[in-house]
Amino acid sequence: MNQARTFFGLLIMIFIAVPVLVGIIWAVGITQAFVSEKTFTELPGEIIAEVPELLDGMMLAARDEDSDMDYDTRAWLNAVAASGTTPKQLLRETGLDDWLEKELSGSLASLGRIMNGKSAERSVWLEMKPLKAAFSHPAMESWLARVLENLPPCSAGESEAWARALADESSFGSLPPCRPGEVQAGTVAAFIRDRAGREIPDRVNIMENARFPRENFNIARTIDSFAYLLFLIPALFILLGALVGARSKSHFFRWSGAATMAGGGLVLALSSLARDALPWAMRVGPLDYRYSSHWVHWHEAFADHAGSLAQLVTRHFMSPVIAVAGGVCIVGLLLFAFSFTFARDRAA
């Protein structure tokens, strides 16, 4: 009878309690990351600071003849590098760096303050006019012209591909890596300018359709509190498994502590591994072949040099998961240690 109870208790712990606990830890940790004020105030600025370095790294890779980068991607990146203007310089000259660092980051920081109850709910407008102006800025048009000039000459078929791409306003994706004619080169700049002016609105209300309380209300803390209530679900299964499988009070707490430590330790190991392994996975993981081969090649070039960016994002999102998993492990360790007090009392 005792062996049967132990067997069924193990089944409940292994196949129900621990998996549910693992899922809840991930859910609570990721939820904390999404509503954290740091995600709105720090992460955008850190990503913006990394992007120019990422693009510079891709252009350096294009100059490496030993790399396995495809011809199209290499041609475009070499043309960008030969333009004489780095991505960081282009962002500064067109005013995009100010828009990214002040307007975009400021709007997201305001949203974070509202989410964390430091400011009352209000409209948070993101001004898009500077973004639209950047596409028609003389520095942008001059840079684009230099990039096109540094491409190799077009064949007859590639010239026709340019004409088809410019005539199709529904798509501006796969462009031939060659220098178009003078008329087409002027059309490219006009196309980008007109498309940006038509499709980018003047302002965007980030809080549109949001239904927050008008007074200061800490949405993030409320969400966190409800998320922690989810731990009641695995706690019930752990309680059930311990009641079925344990033969004494000491065994009950030992089973509960061991199952809790197992769930927390598993997430701790997986989240730590994910934080360090994602940059590697981006380089060797499967690609989505629904897109054209042109974009697959660009994805490969991007992934090879996006390690620091991936680590930046995963650090923000995995750190809360690691913290929650660590807390669960501590609770399990305390329960496991508490179980030995009954053994000492019985011996006395």
C-alpha angles and dihedrals in degrees: 000000000000091000091052091050090049091050094050091044090054091049091053092047098044101039103030117013101044096041091048090048091050091052093048092050090053092046094050094045095048090045090054090050093051096050097037115118089224090064090059098038106034109023099060092051093047092050092048090052092052099049098076090049089049092053091046089053091052091052091050089052090052090060091054106096091195094061118101093230112143121251097251095052093044092051094052095045092048090050090051091048092048092053089083094231121101120215089250091054092047092052090050096046094049094044093243092125091059091048092049096043099039111020102033097034091043093052092049090047089053089051089051091052091052091048091052096047096250092117134029120253112275141143112290107202122200109204110222099178093092089053091051091046091053092063091055095039113125090235090056093048092045091049092048091049091052091049091053091047091056094055119099117261118278125248119223092264093048091050089055089049089054091051092050092048093051092046093052106075092179092070135031099167120105109044124176112254095238141095111271124213121277093261092049092046090056090046092055093060092044091048093053093045094048093043092051092047092049102043104033113077121222093241137008124204105218090193095052112138090006115141105203124149112268094232124066106291126170100228092171094056092046092052090047091051093051090045091055089052086066087073087075088074098061089036089061092050092047089049091050094048092047092048092050098043104032121090098193143014092267091051090048093058092039092054092045093049094046093050092047092049091047093054094044094044093050092053091044091056095042095047092048089049092048091051092056101032101050096083089053092046091053089060099045103025124107118278127222103252094190086092124074120274087248091066093040089059092049088050090054092050091048095046093051090062102031097085096109091046092049091049090050093054096041091049090059094046100036097046094072090046090052091048093051092045090050091052091050090051090053091051090050091048091051092050091048092049091046090058091069092061088072091052092053092047090051092049091051 
